[in-house]
């Protein structure tokens, strides 16, 4: 009689425990994976201990893990945690696979990929569509590019974190897909803000108008998700205007390089830029609604949810 044994689960390292990173880590912990976490501000990582994560003090303590994820805010942060003096790829040991979930430029990603190859590390670019709430609900999605063999290794981890993962190429294609996704995101929220203000100035309650949109052919997961923010004026941040501005800058740079005309994107970029300058860093990009209302001479009032 033979005894079946469960496959050994890979040991996971994670660098970057912001709102998104923390939600993703908790999904892995909930699926039974061992996860060691590091954050430049240690206190932001310590809250994950109660869910079973091990907090480490340096990238060196994650270098012997099978798979290491990075989830940081921008190019400089990714360069620091991977290629800096104490970075992951500067250690004596190295993980088998590096999975970067950040939204960064293809140029920086390509640099990190080249240094990963020198260290014998297979790298995947794996940015995410969704916010912490979507991650917690299992409805976020990965777009991934990199070696097929590495993707096959980490796919169970990706599906444990999100509801879906799509591989789109062998190199930096996932970066472009995520940037294109976020350009669409900005254009949609700006357009939704404009038509919502138009309807309200015509005497229609925002909640009634958005109920119609959400049940029409134009309704989507995104419009339904943003409806409470639009009606209750709750701009608790999931994605800030400053982060959206960064992605528009990356997208327009890619458009110039590829000689793609993007007039709508260019206009929305200016509106996002204005919002990023006038709004603090602790508001959601849905605050674009208030910018449209102000320009239209409309004073918005929060609508109380009817029970």
N, C-alpha and C positions, 0 to 999 in steps of 0.2 A: 504494500500500500504506500503510495507516495503522498507526501504532504505538500500542499500548495503554499507557497510563501508569498506574501505581499511584496511588490516591487519596492525597492528602497527609494524613498522620496529625496530629491536633491536638497541640499542645504542652501538656503537662500540668503543673500545679503541685500540690503537696501540702503541707498544713499539719497536723502531728501525726504523729510517727513512733514511737508506742508499739508494744506487741506487735502489735496488730491493724493499725495503720497500716503498719508495716514489712512485714508479710506481704502486705498488699494492694498496696503499692508494688512489691514484688518480682514480683508477678503481672503488673503493667503493664509493667515493664521486660522481663520474659521474653517478653511479646507484642510487643516491639519499639517501645514508646512512649518518647519522651523525657520524662523526669520531673525537675522541679526540686523539691527538698524543703526544708522549713523546720521547725525545732522550737525551742521556747523554750530547751531545753537542747541546744545544738548537737551535743554529743558523741553524743547518742542518734541523731542523723541521720547522722553520719559513717560508721557501719558500712555504710550503703547505697551508699557510693561504689564499693565493690568490685563491685557488681552493675550499675553504670552510671548511678546517680542523680547529679544535680548538687546539691550542698548550697549553699543561699543563706543570707545572713545576716539577711535582713529580708523581711517580707511584700511590701514595695515591689518586690522583685525577681521576684515572681510575678504582679504585677498585669497584665502584658501577655500572660499565657498564655491559651490558648483556653478551657481548662477548669481550674478549681481545686477540689480536694477538700479538705475539712476533716474530721479525725477526732480529736476531743478528748474529754476525760473528762466535762465537765459544763457547765451553763449559763454559769457565769462565764468558763470558758475559751473557749467559742464567742464570747461577747460581746467578749472581749478581742481575739481574733485577727481578728475581722471589723469591730467597731465601735469598738475602742479607738483611742487617739490615733495609733498606728502601724498600725492594722488594715488588712486587705485592702481594705475598702470606703471607706477614707479616703485612698486614693492618687489621683494624677492620672489614671492609667489604671485600667481595670477589665477583668476577664475577661468572656468572653461568657456563661459558665455557671458558677455556684457549686453544688457538690454537697456537701451536709453529711451525713456518715455517722455522726455522733455520736448518742448517745441522750440527748436533752435535752427540756425541757418544750416543749409547743406554744406557750406564751406567748413564750418567748425566740426560738423558731424563727420565729414570726410577726413579731416585731420585726426580726430579721435579714432576713426576706423583704421587708418593707416598705422597709428601707434599701437592699437590693439593687435593688429596682425603681427607686428614686430614682437609683441609679447606673447604670441601664441594664443590670443584670445579671439574668439569669434564674436562679432558684434552685430546686433540687430537694432535698427531704428524702429521704435514702436510707440509713436505718439497715440494719444487717446482722444476719442470723441466722447464728450460727456463731462459732467462735473461731479463733485463728491456725492451728491444725492443719487445721481445715476449710477455711480460705482457701487454705492451701498445697496441699491436695488438690483444690481446685476444687469443693468440695461446699457451700460457704456460699451464702447467698441474700440478695439485696437486696429490700426493700420500698420503693417509691418513690412520692412524690407531688409534683406540680408541673406546670408547663406541658407539654403534649404535645410541642410542638416541641423543647423542651430535652431531654426524655426521648429523643426520636428521635436527637438529636445524640450523647448520651452512652451510649446503650444498648450499642454495641460495647465501650466501656470497661468498663461494668458486667459484661458477660458475659465479658470477658477476666479480670476479677478474681474473679468468683464463677460458680457453675454456673447460676444463675437470677436473674431480676429480674422482679418483679411490680409494675406500676403500679396504685395503688389510689385515685387522686383528683388533684384540681387544687391542693389546699392542704396542710394539715397532717395529712392522714389517715395518712400513713406513720408519724408519731410515735406515734399512738394504737395502730396495729397492732403496732409494736415493743414498746411498753410492755405491751400485752396478751400478747404472745409471752413476755416475760420474767416476767410474773406466772405464767404457765403453767409456765415453766421452774422457778421456785422451788417451786411446788406439787408438781411432779413429783419433783424431787430430794428434797424433804422426805418425800413419801409413799414413795419408793423406799428411803430410809434407814430409815423405820419398819418396813416389811415385811421388809427385809433383816435388821435386828436381831431381829425376831420369829422369823424362820427360824433364825438362828444360836443364839438362846437355846433353841430347840427341838432343837438338835443337828445342824443342817444347815450344811455349809460354805458360806461366802458365795459362793465361786466356783461351786459346784454350783447353788445357788439362782438366781444371776444367769444361769447358762447356760440354765436352764429359762425364766426370764423372757424372755431374749433370743430364744429360739426359739418362744415362745408368741405369741399374737395381740397381747399387750401389749408385746412387744419393739419397739424403735425404734432409729434411728440414735443417739439420745441415750443410751438405756440401755446400748447396746453400747459407746458411747464412754466412758461413765463407769465401766464395769465395772472396768478396771484400777485406777482411783483407789479404788474401794470395796474391792477385794480386796487390793491392795498397800499401801493407805493412803498413796498418793503424791498429796499435795495441792499439787503444783506449780501455781501459779495460771494459770488461763485466764480466770477471771472471779471476782472476790473477793466475799466477803459484803458489804463496804462498798458496792461498786457495785450489787449486787443490792438492798440496802436502799434506795439512791437510787431505783431503778426502782419498787420497791414503794410508796414515798412518792408518786412521780409517778402511779402507777396508782390508788392509793386517792384521791388528789385528783381525778383524772378521774372516778372512780366517784361521789364526792360531788357533783360538778358535774352529772353526768348522772342522778343519783338511781338508781344501780344498786346493788343489794344484793350484797355480795361477802364473806360471812362466812368462807369458807375462806381467801381471800386475806388478810383481816384477821388471822386467826390465824397464818398462815405469816409474815406481816410481823413479828409479835412474836418468832417463833423466829429469823428472819433478823436482827432487831435485836439479840437476845441474842448471836448468833454474831459479829456485827460488832463488838460491844463486847468480847468475850472473846478473839477471834482476831486475830492481827496482820494487816497489809495484804498479806502475802506468802504467803497460802494461798488455795486454791481453795474455792469455795462448796460443793463436795462434802464439805467438812469438817463439814457438818451431820450427816453420818453419826456422827461421834464425839460430837456433842452428844446425839443420840438414845441412843447406846450408854451414855454416862455417866449419863443420866437413868434408864436401865433397869438399872443395876448391872452392865453388861457391859464387861469390859476387852478391847478389840480387839487382835488380833495380825495383823501383816502376813502374808498368805499368799504363799509362794514359788511363782512360776509354774512349773508342771511342764512339762518338755520331753520 
